[in-house]
Amino acid sequence: MTGSSTEKGRVGRGPDPRAERNRAAALAAAGDLLIEGGWAEVTHVSVAARSGVGRTTLYRHWPEPALLIQELLADLFQVEHGARTADLRRDLIGELNAFLDVLCNPKGERVLRVIIDQAPLDPRYAAVLESCSRKGTGMLREIIDEAKSRGEIVGKLDTDVAVDRLIGPLVFRRLVEGGTFGEGYVPELVDDFLKAHGSAG
């Protein structure tokens, strides 16, 4: 993380355990405060009081509260990408399942609800939402673009539209309907997409 003691660690000794604990405590507190009161509640004073991490330490690693929020979101929405294969269907299923793991993370889900709710009202939230979306779907876009170049996705389907058609149902079902997902949900979603847009569709 930028400016953090956990980025470099101690030379030859690995990350400082105390710095790791402080980082985890500060990010957890920032997440709770963001959920409870929004962006304005995430201050050095409130995070220090909630986490027990000294304000001097917070200022040193995160000079602005926005940097703390950015790092929190980067952690919460870190997609664990699976190994790529030569099989488009398998790669799409693997990437959507990885995205679903992030979407169904309890704290990540609550934070995401706050961001989505406030994005139309506050440009800071809108910018964060756009950044999270781009980062979280980067690998999916790569898979789609490569499939288009190989002719496995036919027509002139825009990559953004393709991402929306694959990710949109997951976001709607989880964040709007509060639904859960059976084992067959993602494979069926991918199969429907490939029937409509795949070279064999």
DALINNOR-V245925 format. One record per residue. N is the residue number from 1. RES is the residue in one letter. PHI is phi as a letter, one per 30 degrees, with the letter a starting at -180 (999 if undefined). NEAR is the number of other ideal C-beta (glycine too) atoms within 12 Angstrom. Layout:
n = {N	N}
res = {RES	RES}
phi = {PHI	PHI}
near = {NEAR	NEAR}
This chain:
n = {1	2	3	4	5	6	7	8	9	10	11	12	13	14	15	16	17	18	19	20	21	22	23	24	25	26	27	28	29	30	31	32	33	34	35	36	37	38	39	40	41	42	43	44	45	46	47	48	49	50	51	52	53	54	55	56	57	58	59	60	61	62	63	64	65	66	67	68	69	70	71	72	73	74	75	76	77	78	79	80	81	82	83	84	85	86	87	88	89	90	91	92	93	94	95	96	97	98	99	100	101	102	103	104	105	106	107	108	109	110	111	112	113	114	115	116	117	118	119	120	121	122	123	124	125	126	127	128	129	130	131	132	133	134	135	136	137	138	139	140	141	142	143	144	145	146	147	148	149	150	151	152	153	154	155	156	157	158	159	160	161	162	163	164	165	166	167	168	169	170	171	172	173	174	175	176	177	178	179	180	181	182	183	184	185	186	187	188	189	190	191	192	193	194	195	196	197	198	199	200	201}
res = {M	T	G	S	S	T	E	K	G	R	V	G	R	G	P	D	P	R	A	E	R	N	R	A	A	A	L	A	A	A	G	D	L	L	I	E	G	G	W	A	E	V	T	H	V	S	V	A	A	R	S	G	V	G	R	T	T	L	Y	R	H	W	P	E	P	A	L	L	I	Q	E	L	L	A	D	L	F	Q	V	E	H	G	A	R	T	A	D	L	R	R	D	L	I	G	E	L	N	A	F	L	D	V	L	C	N	P	K	G	E	R	V	L	R	V	I	I	D	Q	A	P	L	D	P	R	Y	A	A	V	L	E	S	C	S	R	K	G	T	G	M	L	R	E	I	I	D	E	A	K	S	R	G	E	I	V	G	K	L	D	T	D	V	A	V	D	R	L	I	G	P	L	V	F	R	R	L	V	E	G	G	T	F	G	E	G	Y	V	P	E	L	V	D	D	F	L	K	A	H	G	S	A	G}
phi = {999	d	i	c	d	d	d	c	i	d	e	i	b	i	d	d	e	d	d	d	d	d	d	d	d	d	d	d	d	d	d	d	d	d	d	d	b	i	e	d	d	d	b	d	d	d	d	d	d	d	c	i	d	d	d	d	d	d	d	d	d	b	e	b	e	e	d	d	d	d	d	e	d	d	d	d	c	d	d	d	d	d	d	d	b	c	c	e	e	d	d	d	d	d	d	d	d	d	d	d	e	d	d	c	d	e	d	d	d	d	d	d	d	d	d	d	d	c	e	d	c	b	d	d	d	d	d	d	d	d	d	d	d	d	d	d	c	e	d	d	d	d	d	d	d	d	d	d	d	d	i	d	c	c	i	c	d	d	d	d	d	d	d	e	d	c	d	e	d	d	d	d	d	d	d	c	d	i	d	c	b	d	d	d	d	d	e	d	d	d	d	d	d	d	d	d	b	d	d	c	d}
near = {26	17	21	29	25	25	16	16	18	15	8	7	10	13	21	20	15	17	26	22	19	31	34	24	27	43	37	26	34	44	36	25	32	40	29	18	17	26	34	18	24	40	26	30	18	26	37	26	21	28	30	17	33	19	23	13	27	35	21	20	33	35	17	19	31	24	26	44	37	30	33	40	37	25	28	34	33	22	30	17	23	21	13	19	15	13	18	34	30	22	29	42	29	27	38	40	29	31	42	34	26	34	39	26	23	16	25	31	26	23	39	36	24	35	36	26	21	24	23	11	15	18	13	25	28	19	20	33	28	18	22	34	30	20	24	36	36	23	28	40	27	20	38	36	22	21	33	24	13	17	14	27	32	18	15	10	25	16	26	18	20	33	31	21	29	40	38	23	27	36	32	17	21	29	24	17	12	12	17	13	24	12	11	13	22	31	21	20	31	36	23	20	34	30	17	20	29	25	18	14	18}
